[in-house]
Every structure is written in structure tokens, then in C-alpha cells.
């Protein structure tokens, strides 16, 4: 078995009760069958509290009126952990914020930026992310797994990450290049012409392909596209009660409900001023966006081996980074044109929680992006 981790993986340590937004509140924690069986058989002094705190029908931990886990005390520490030790935790609680993507004989382990501490590590990282591997003697055989497609998706992902980390190029060009690659790869997948994927890689790494994408970028209507992607969010499941109002406030700051021509002009002026401010006051912002793009591509792109949707997964990476950018610009406007690193961390982990902690949201954003391609 081949295991892959990002190079900052071992920098993470849970800060427990010091965390500004505990992972033990805001959504239901689903316990695995083995843990539930262990809880049923618990006989110690904590047994009664344990059994009363589990929703046995749904296999989840109960929550209070504020959606805090039944085991979470006022110090934001876990009473189960205190009473029974680390081995008592269910798989979800043991793993988080680790996220595992499974492929035949491969496990890709990442740290989810939905955790504030992980977001802090990644948003403060200046160097390009690298990935470390190690192997074990485990072997497995997946049914209906396409190893050839998977190998080509791996090649594609390597090319995309190399492009995203090429800091000689402007960030919007890097993002546009990976979208162009993914779009053309999608055509290869749809036509079952996997052998032509290498030609796609070569084209967009050559001057001719880069020039084509640069020219196409000049025609992009950022206002219309950003607003459309922003409004798609209202179709999503909202995990936190304040998320929709947070988005509505940001939308009002960014895209006022006035004459569209006037609004678009105001938006263009605002984004130019915002980028100028960021370049002066927070010059690392393009590195932060780069890290986010690499994070989303490295985590989700190769999942296209299961559903064939490579383009939608690349789009999700770019759209997610775009939405975080828009939310930060709205926050900048709200705070009288001031931001700091804590605003970036807060926006990243809040967005990630809404998207990545909901399978229905991950599926829906892909469906909406597929529809936009038709």
C-alpha cells in the first residue's frame, strides 16, 4: 500500500479546548459500527452517560440546543476522552481533521482546512507544498477500478500542481491553465480516448497553449461568473445556522441590487482597489490562493477515476478559491477596507466546513458545475 501525505502533515497538533471553533459542534458526528458496539458493552462508571448520549437509531452522538456534542463540556473538552481515553473515540473523532481518499493500493491522507488549526498552518506556509510517500506490505484488489485512467489522472494532477506552483506566472493564468487542461481531458474521457491525454499535457505546457489561454482570459466576464457561482451557494445545504445570512451580507456588499451596468462598473473598480490593497498590505495572498488550489486539486481531482468527472473537480477547486476570494473582499469592505491573516483563516475554514463536511454539497456543486458546462 502506498500512502501519501502533504509535507506539513506532521506540523498539526490539535489545540483542543483552545480552538476558536470546536469540531465537536455544528454538525452531527456519525459513529462507526465497531465503536457503537463497544459503547453498548461499556460497563464502567461512564456507561450510563455514554449510552444516554448516543442516538442508537441514527448511530450519531446527541447534541444540545446549540448543536454541541453531548460529550463536549464547557471547557470545549471531550468528557468521553477524559473518562475512557483516546481508544474510546469513534473513527470520525480519531481521524479528524485527517481526510483519506482511497484508491486501489493507495491511500492519500490530507488535513482538512475545515479545521482552524490546519487552515492556520496552510495559510501561513510560504513554500510550495510537496507530498511525501511511504509504503507498506498491504495489498488489495478493487473491482471495477480503472488503473490506466487512474495513472493518467495522476499524471494530470502532477502537471496541474506544477503549473499552479509556477510563481513566474500570474495566478489567474495558472488557474485558467488547469481548467483548460481539465476541460480537454474531459473530452478524452468522454470519448474513451485516454491515450490522447499526453497531448493535452504537452500542449498547455508549451508556449502556444499558454498564449491561447491568455487570450481567452481577456474575454472573461469576472463579474457575471463570480455572481453566478456565488448565487449557486443558496442551493446548498447549510450546516451552520449563520452561513446563509453571512453569504447574503457578503452578496449585498459585492453585488448590489441596482442597474447591472452600474453595478458591474462598481465591482470592477472595487476588485481593482482590493487587489492593489492586498498587493501592498498582504502580498502573500497569491501564495495563499495557490495553496488552496493545490489543496483542492490534490484532494479531489483523482476521484474522477470513479465518476469520470475530471473537469467538474478542477472547476470545484477554482470556484472554491474564487468564492473564498469574494468572501474576503466582502469582509474587507465590511471592515472599512482592512483585513488580516485571521480573517483569511476564518473564511477558509468556514467555507470548507460548509462544502467538505456535506456529501450532498460536494455532489451538488459538481452537478451545478456540470450544468454550467452544457
C-alpha positions as CSV (number, residue, x, y, z in Angstrom):
1,X,0.0,0.0,0.0
2,X,1.3,3.4,-0.9
3,X,0.5,6.3,1.5
4,X,0.8,9.9,0.5
5,X,0.7,12.9,2.9
6,X,1.4,16.7,2.4
7,X,4.7,17.9,3.8
8,X,3.0,20.0,6.5
9,X,1.1,16.9,7.8
10,X,3.2,16.4,11.0
11,X,3.0,20.1,11.9
12,X,-0.6,19.6,13.0
13,X,-1.4,19.2,16.7
14,X,-5.0,19.5,18.0
15,X,-5.2,22.6,20.3
16,X,-8.3,21.0,21.9
17,X,-10.1,23.4,24.3
18,X,-8.1,26.4,22.9
19,X,-9.7,26.0,19.4
20,X,-11.7,29.0,18.4
21,X,-14.4,26.9,16.7
22,X,-14.6,23.3,18.0
23,X,-15.1,20.5,15.6
24,X,-17.4,18.9,18.2
25,X,-20.3,21.3,17.4
26,X,-22.3,22.4,14.4
27,X,-22.9,19.1,12.7
28,X,-23.8,15.5,13.7
29,X,-20.9,13.1,14.4
30,X,-21.6,9.7,13.0
31,X,-20.1,6.8,14.9
32,X,-18.8,3.6,13.2
33,X,-20.4,0.2,13.9
34,X,-17.4,-1.1,15.8
35,X,-17.5,1.9,18.2
36,X,-21.2,1.7,18.7
37,X,-20.9,-2.0,19.6
38,X,-18.1,-1.0,22.1
39,X,-20.3,1.7,23.6
40,X,-23.2,-0.8,24.1
41,X,-20.9,-3.1,26.0
42,X,-19.4,-0.4,28.3
43,X,-20.0,-1.3,31.9
44,X,-17.9,1.3,33.9
45,X,-18.9,4.4,35.7
46,X,-19.3,6.3,32.5
47,X,-21.6,3.7,30.9
48,X,-25.0,5.3,31.7
49,X,-23.9,8.7,30.5
50,X,-22.4,7.1,27.4
51,X,-25.5,5.2,26.4
52,X,-27.8,8.1,27.1
53,X,-25.7,10.3,24.8
54,X,-26.0,8.2,21.7
55,X,-28.8,8.2,19.2
56,X,-28.8,4.5,18.6
57,X,-31.3,4.6,15.7
58,X,-29.2,7.0,13.7
59,X,-25.8,5.9,15.0
60,X,-24.8,9.5,16.0
61,X,-23.9,11.4,19.1
62,X,-26.8,13.5,20.5
63,X,-26.5,17.3,20.6
64,X,-27.8,20.1,22.8
65,X,-29.9,23.0,21.6
66,X,-26.7,24.8,20.4
67,X,-25.8,21.7,18.3
68,X,-22.9,20.9,20.6
69,X,-21.9,17.2,21.0
70,X,-23.4,15.6,24.2
71,X,-19.8,14.8,25.3
72,X,-18.5,18.3,24.9
73,X,-18.1,20.1,28.2
74,X,-18.0,23.9,28.9
75,X,-14.2,23.9,28.5
76,X,-14.6,22.5,25.0
77,X,-13.0,19.2,26.0
78,X,-14.5,15.7,25.4
79,X,-15.8,14.0,28.5
80,X,-15.7,10.6,26.8
81,X,-12.0,11.1,26.1
82,X,-11.4,12.2,29.7
83,X,-13.3,9.2,31.2
84,X,-12.4,6.4,28.8
85,X,-9.2,7.5,27.0
86,X,-8.3,8.0,23.3
87,X,-9.2,4.4,22.3
88,X,-12.9,5.1,23.2
89,X,-13.2,7.6,20.4
90,X,-15.1,6.7,17.2
91,X,-13.3,6.6,13.9
92,X,-14.6,10.1,12.9
93,X,-13.2,11.7,16.1
94,X,-9.9,9.8,15.9
95,X,-9.3,10.7,12.3
96,X,-10.4,14.3,12.0
97,X,-9.0,16.6,10.6
98,X,-7.4,13.8,8.6
99,X,-9.2,13.1,5.3
100,X,-8.5,9.9,3.4
101,X,-9.1,9.3,-0.3
102,X,-8.9,5.6,-1.2
103,X,-7.7,4.1,-4.4
104,X,-6.5,0.6,-5.3
105,X,-3.3,0.0,-3.2
106,X,-3.2,3.7,-2.5
107,X,-4.3,5.9,0.5
108,X,-4.0,9.7,0.1
109,X,-4.2,11.3,3.5
110,X,-4.7,15.1,3.8
111,X,-5.5,17.5,6.5
112,X,-8.8,19.3,6.1
113,X,-8.8,23.1,6.1
114,X,-12.2,22.9,7.8
115,X,-10.1,22.7,10.9
116,X,-9.0,26.2,12.0
117,X,-5.5,25.0,13.1
118,X,-4.9,23.3,9.7
119,X,-6.1,26.4,7.9
120,X,-3.7,28.4,10.0
121,X,-0.8,26.1,9.1
122,X,-1.6,26.2,5.4
123,X,-2.3,29.9,5.1
124,X,1.0,30.7,6.8
125,X,3.0,28.3,4.6
126,X,5.2,30.2,2.1
127,X,6.9,27.4,0.4
128,X,5.2,25.3,-2.3
129,X,3.5,22.2,-0.9
130,X,5.3,18.9,-1.6
131,X,3.9,15.4,-1.0
132,X,5.6,12.6,0.9
133,X,5.1,8.9,0.4
134,X,5.8,5.7,2.2
135,X,4.8,2.1,1.5
136,X,3.6,-0.9,3.5
137,X,3.2,-4.6,2.6
138,X,-0.6,-4.4,2.4
139,X,-2.2,-5.3,-0.9
140,X,-5.8,-5.1,-2.2
141,X,-7.8,-5.6,-5.3
142,X,-10.7,-3.3,-6.3
143,X,-13.5,-4.4,-8.6
144,X,-14.3,-2.0,-11.5
145,X,-11.2,0.1,-10.9
146,X,-9.5,1.5,-14.0
147,X,-5.8,1.6,-13.2
148,X,-4.9,3.1,-16.6
149,X,-7.3,6.0,-16.2
150,X,-6.1,6.5,-12.6
151,X,-2.4,6.6,-13.8
152,X,-3.3,9.3,-16.3
153,X,-5.2,11.3,-13.7
154,X,-2.2,11.1,-11.5
155,X,-0.1,12.4,-14.4
156,X,-2.6,15.2,-15.0
157,X,-2.6,16.2,-11.3
158,X,1.2,16.4,-11.3
159,X,1.1,18.7,-14.3
160,X,-1.6,20.8,-12.7
161,X,0.2,21.2,-9.4
162,X,3.4,22.0,-11.2
163,X,1.6,24.8,-13.1
164,X,-0.2,26.1,-10.0
165,X,3.2,26.4,-8.2
166,X,4.9,28.2,-11.1
167,X,5.1,31.6,-9.4
168,X,6.5,33.2,-12.5
169,X,3.0,33.1,-14.0
170,X,0.1,35.2,-12.7
171,X,-2.3,33.3,-10.5
172,X,-5.3,33.8,-12.8
173,X,-3.3,32.4,-15.7
174,X,-2.3,29.3,-13.6
175,X,-5.9,28.7,-12.7
176,X,-7.1,29.1,-16.2
177,X,-4.4,26.7,-17.5
178,X,-5.6,23.9,-15.2
179,X,-9.2,24.5,-16.2
180,X,-8.2,24.2,-19.9
181,X,-6.3,21.0,-19.2
182,X,-9.2,19.5,-17.3
183,X,-11.7,20.5,-20.0
184,X,-9.7,18.8,-22.7
185,X,-9.1,15.8,-20.5
186,X,-12.8,15.5,-20.0
187,X,-13.2,15.3,-23.8
188,X,-10.7,12.5,-23.8
189,X,-12.5,10.7,-21.0
190,X,-15.9,11.1,-22.7
191,X,-14.6,9.8,-26.0
192,X,-12.7,7.0,-24.2
193,X,-9.5,8.3,-25.8
194,X,-7.3,8.1,-22.8
195,X,-4.1,7.8,-25.0
196,X,-4.6,11.4,-26.2
197,X,-4.2,12.8,-22.6
198,X,-0.4,13.2,-23.0
199,X,-1.0,15.5,-26.0
200,X,-3.2,17.7,-23.7
201,X,-0.4,17.9,-21.1
202,X,2.2,18.8,-23.7
203,X,0.0,21.5,-25.4
204,X,-0.7,23.5,-22.3
205,X,2.8,23.4,-21.1
206,X,4.1,24.8,-24.4
207,X,4.0,28.5,-25.4
208,X,1.2,28.0,-27.9
209,X,-1.2,26.6,-25.3
210,X,-0.3,29.3,-22.7
211,X,-0.9,32.0,-25.3
212,X,-4.3,30.6,-26.2
213,X,-5.4,30.6,-22.5
214,X,-4.0,34.1,-22.0
215,X,-6.1,35.4,-24.9
216,X,-9.2,33.6,-23.6
217,X,-8.7,35.2,-20.2
218,X,-9.0,38.6,-21.7
219,X,-12.6,37.8,-22.6
220,X,-13.7,36.5,-19.2
221,X,-16.6,38.4,-17.5
222,X,-15.5,38.0,-13.9
223,X,-18.5,39.9,-12.5
224,X,-21.1,37.7,-14.2
225,X,-19.2,34.4,-13.5
226,X,-18.5,35.3,-9.9
227,X,-22.0,36.3,-9.2
228,X,-23.4,33.2,-10.7
229,X,-21.1,30.9,-8.7
230,X,-22.0,33.0,-5.6
231,X,-25.7,32.5,-6.1
232,X,-25.3,28.8,-6.6
233,X,-24.4,28.6,-2.9
234,X,-28.0,29.2,-1.9
235,X,-28.9,25.8,-3.3
236,X,-26.5,24.1,-0.9
237,X,-27.3,22.5,2.5
238,X,-26.3,24.9,5.2
239,X,-24.6,23.2,8.1
240,X,-24.2,26.3,10.3
241,X,-27.3,28.5,11.1
242,X,-25.4,31.7,10.3
243,X,-24.0,30.7,7.0
244,X,-26.8,31.9,4.8
245,X,-27.1,35.3,6.4
246,X,-23.3,35.6,6.2
247,X,-23.5,34.9,2.4
248,X,-26.4,37.3,2.0
249,X,-24.5,40.1,3.7
250,X,-21.4,39.4,1.5
251,X,-23.5,39.4,-1.6
252,X,-25.1,42.7,-0.8
253,X,-21.6,44.2,-0.3
254,X,-20.3,42.8,-3.6
255,X,-23.2,42.8,-6.0
256,X,-25.8,45.5,-5.1
257,X,-29.3,45.2,-6.5
258,X,-29.1,48.2,-8.8
259,X,-28.7,48.7,-12.5
260,X,-26.5,45.8,-13.7
261,X,-24.3,48.1,-15.9
262,X,-23.6,50.5,-13.0
263,X,-23.1,47.5,-10.6
264,X,-20.6,45.9,-12.9
265,X,-18.6,49.1,-13.2
266,X,-18.6,49.5,-9.4
267,X,-17.5,45.8,-8.9
268,X,-14.6,46.2,-11.4
269,X,-13.4,49.3,-9.5
270,X,-13.8,47.6,-6.2
271,X,-11.8,44.5,-7.2
272,X,-9.0,46.6,-8.7
273,X,-8.8,48.6,-5.4
274,X,-8.9,45.3,-3.4
275,X,-6.1,43.7,-5.3
276,X,-4.0,46.8,-5.0
277,X,-4.5,46.9,-1.3
278,X,-3.7,43.2,-0.9
279,X,-0.6,43.5,-3.0
280,X,0.6,46.3,-0.7
281,X,-0.6,45.1,2.7
282,X,-0.9,41.3,2.4
283,X,1.5,40.5,-0.5
284,X,1.4,36.8,0.4
285,X,-2.3,36.5,-0.7
286,X,-1.5,34.9,-4.1
287,X,0.6,32.2,-2.3
288,X,-2.4,31.6,0.0
289,X,-4.7,31.1,-3.1
290,X,-2.1,28.9,-4.7
291,X,-2.1,26.7,-1.5
292,X,-5.8,26.4,-1.6
293,X,-5.9,25.5,-5.3
294,X,-3.3,22.8,-4.7
295,X,-5.2,21.6,-1.7
296,X,-8.5,21.1,-3.6
297,X,-6.8,19.6,-6.7
298,X,-4.6,17.2,-4.7
299,X,-7.6,16.1,-2.5
300,X,-10.4,15.6,-5.1
301,X,-9.1,15.5,-8.7
302,X,-8.1,11.8,-8.9
303,X,-11.6,10.9,-7.6
304,X,-12.6,11.3,-11.3
305,X,-11.4,7.6,-11.7
306,X,-14.8,6.7,-10.0
307,X,-17.2,9.1,-11.8
308,X,-15.3,10.3,-14.9
309,X,-15.9,14.0,-13.9
310,X,-12.4,15.5,-14.1
311,X,-13.5,18.9,-15.4
312,X,-16.0,19.4,-12.7
313,X,-13.5,18.5,-10.0
314,X,-11.0,21.1,-11.4
315,X,-13.7,23.6,-11.6
316,X,-14.6,23.0,-8.0
317,X,-11.1,23.8,-6.9
318,X,-11.0,27.1,-8.9
319,X,-14.6,28.1,-7.9
320,X,-13.9,27.3,-4.2
321,X,-10.8,29.5,-4.3
322,X,-12.8,32.2,-6.2
323,X,-15.6,32.2,-3.6
324,X,-13.1,32.5,-0.7
325,X,-11.6,35.5,-2.6
326,X,-15.0,37.1,-2.9
327,X,-15.9,36.5,0.7
328,X,-12.6,38.1,1.8
329,X,-13.3,41.1,-0.5
330,X,-16.7,41.5,1.2
331,X,-15.1,41.2,4.6
332,X,-12.6,43.9,3.6
333,X,-15.4,46.2,2.5
334,X,-17.3,45.5,5.8
335,X,-14.2,46.3,7.9
336,X,-13.6,49.6,6.2
337,X,-11.0,48.1,3.8
338,X,-8.9,46.3,6.3
339,X,-8.0,42.5,6.6
340,X,-5.5,40.4,8.5
341,X,-4.4,36.8,8.4
342,X,-7.1,35.8,11.0
343,X,-9.8,36.9,8.5
344,X,-8.2,34.7,5.9
345,X,-8.1,31.7,8.2
346,X,-11.7,32.2,9.4
347,X,-13.0,32.5,5.9
348,X,-11.1,29.4,4.6
349,X,-12.2,27.1,7.4
350,X,-15.8,28.3,7.5
351,X,-16.2,27.8,3.7
352,X,-14.5,24.4,3.9
353,X,-16.8,23.2,6.6
354,X,-19.9,24.0,4.6
355,X,-18.6,22.3,1.5
356,X,-16.4,19.4,2.6
357,X,-18.5,18.3,5.6
358,X,-21.5,17.6,3.5
359,X,-21.5,14.9,0.8
360,X,-24.7,16.4,-0.6
361,X,-22.9,19.8,-1.1
362,X,-19.9,18.1,-2.7
363,X,-22.2,16.3,-5.1
364,X,-24.4,19.3,-5.7
365,X,-21.5,21.7,-6.5
366,X,-20.2,19.2,-9.1
367,X,-23.7,18.9,-10.6
368,X,-24.1,22.6,-10.8
369,X,-20.7,23.0,-12.5
370,X,-21.6,20.2,-14.9
371,X,-24.8,22.0,-15.8
372,X,-22.9,25.2,-16.4
373,X,-20.7,23.4,-19.0
374,X,-23.7,22.3,-21.1
